[in-house]
Amino acid sequence: MNRQVFIGIVLVQAIVYTVLWMINDYSALLISLGVAMIVFVIMMISWISDRLEYANVGKWYYPILWISFIIPLSITLLFWVFKSGDMDWMHSPFGK
């Protein structure tokens, strides 16, 4: 996998998560953290199984997993800081 494909994957993920955060911050938080946790678990299981028995996976596999773990967390942190932790779903829909 060349560098341009890797940069394309990073940009597409960043754009998708950013658009998701702009549309609905509650769903974006759940999806971002859910995807990050799932990717992290897959990465750890892959790493452990690769250490037990060499699987001969491509050298692009682990960097893509790392990026797929870091991008949603970074976008979540970015929007959390920009909104000062004041998310729309934290307010009562019925007023005070």
N, C-alpha and C positions, 0 to 999 in steps of 0.2 A: 504494500500500500504506500503510495507516495504522499508527500507532504500536503499537496493540494486537496486530496480526498480527506485527509485528517482534519485540515482546517475547515473544509466544507461541513463535515460532521459536527464539529464544534459550533460553527455558526448556526446551523439548522437547529441544533438542540437549544442554543441560547435564544434564538428567535421564538421557537415554540414555547419555551417556558416563560419568556417575557410577555408574549401575547396572552398566554394563559393567566398570568398575574394581572395583566391589564383588564381582562374580562371579568374574572371572579377570583378574589384573593383567597377565599375559603377553599374552593376546589383546587386552586393552584397549590396551596399549602399542602393539602392532602396528597395530591398527585406527585408533587416534587419530592416530598419526604418519603412517600411510598416507593417511588421509583428508585430513589437513592438507597433506601434500605434493601430493596430487592437486588439491585445491582451489586451492593456491597456483599450480600450473602452469596450471590453467584460467584463473585470474585474470590471470596475466601474459600468456598468449596472447590473452585477450579484450582486455586493455588495449592491447597492441601492435596488434592488428588494428583496434581502435576508433580508434587514432591514425592508422593508415594510411588507413582509410576509415570514416567515421562510420557506425555501425550503428544508431543511434537506439534503443538499449536503454533500458529503463525505469530511472528513477533509484533503484530498489530493488535492481538487479542487483549492483552493486559492494558496497554495504553488506552484503547477504546473503553474498556471497563472503568478505568480510572477517570477518564473524562466524563463518562456517563454517570459517575458518582459525584464528581466535583461540580459540574455545571448546575444541576438542580439545587445543590446546597448553596452555591455562590449566588444564584439568582434569588433564592429565598432570603438569604442574608441581605442582599442588596435592597430588595423591596422592603424588608422588615426595617432596615435602617432609614430608607427614604420616607417611609410612612411613620417613623418613630414608634413602631410597635402598635399603632392605632389602626387596627384592621376593621373593615366594615362589619364583619360578622361578630365583632365584640360588642356592638351596640345593640340595645334593645330595639326591636322593630316597633314597639308600642310606646316609645317615649319614656320619660322618667316617671 
